[in-house]
């Protein structure tokens, strides 16, 4: 299943890329690099150029002429389906996915309908999900509603259904975002197939924003009161942004929405795009409490890409009496990605109690980087702190590796106290279950 979801993700990237690339001659709109994750447009173009063109030729050669019309026999449809499935079966290789995409792209509308009809009885087989995503996304260029009806009628897997629906909506939105939006709202009101599929809103709002930001924002406000819907829609809007002014304007507009998560989402994405621009805007905020919240969100986003710069900037914004609190925030967030570097950074700080922050670092690391926490216990200067961290380490190990958890207790320098605390905790859990 993970392999199939990976393929669906790769296909989503490719569809996003091809949609943007194919429409480039019609518009100056661009697809932001963030929508391609770790893959650049050049890499996808290279994959496309490297496609074995004989595969496309072979697909066309399978067709037989009947007067002036070109038709593909049922046998050849099955052969084409098998060939595409074979290509996709090679896994998350972008060149192979591009090859499969181009084979599907060579199908006529009638051939697409024949292929989809052939897959009706096996639509829910995991091996067919990637193929269906390509076929239905292509079919949506002519009949998006029919593609969505097919998904509703034949697919039952929640994850596959949501991802394929998003791909179909992305195709539809490029041609008619308003109709796609209207369809989503009608489905929401009738609790239809996407009543809980907020993913579909992302491509819709990307295209609506490109057309008219204010109109898109009005539609955002009018969405049914579901915070997840608005969150996904905002992230769709962000994908259309290319300038500082666009981000600034949206940050100001989010004040009209009583949802902190939306504002945090914008600043988080802005930092990923350009941290210095986002910081410059945050520094212009006059309300001190609001600025502090935004600074922490900058840290959360920036520490993933440039942790040392993010940590130094964040601590540098603290008042003297806040230094300890800010340092603890830094190491807690950093602990999930690289606790060793966080510890090195901590050792260079002179305006804080490093022992307190080290305790915070190890407590956080106990869950996400357990081995680091185990190997760093000797940095703690008293048994009380060692016991606190050791308890967290044990709980993590007990869930994931009971044998290692038992060995950890035996080697612990606070073994007696740790066993006592574990026994008390286990008794509490048993009593809780009993009610």
Secondary structure by P-SEA (a helix, b strand, c coil): caaaaaaaaaaaaaaaaaaaaaacccccccccccccccccaaaaaaaaaaccaaaaaaaaaaccccccbbbbcaaaaaaaaaaaaaaacccccaaaaaaaaaaaaaccaaaaaaaaaaaccccccccaaaaaaaaaaaaacccaaaaaaaaacccccaaaaaaaaaaaaaaaaaccaaaaaaaaaaaaaaccccccccccaaaaaaaaaaacaaaaaaaaaaccccaaaaaaaaaaaaaacccaaaaaaaaaaacccccaaaaaaaaaaaaaacaaaaaaaaaacccaaaaaaaaaaaaaaaaaccaaaaaaaaaaaccccaaaaaaaaaaaaaccccaaaaaaaaaaccccaaaaaaaaaaaaaccccaaaaaaaccccccaaaaaaaaaaaaaaaaaccaaaaaaaaaaccaaaaaaaaaaaaaaaaaaaaac
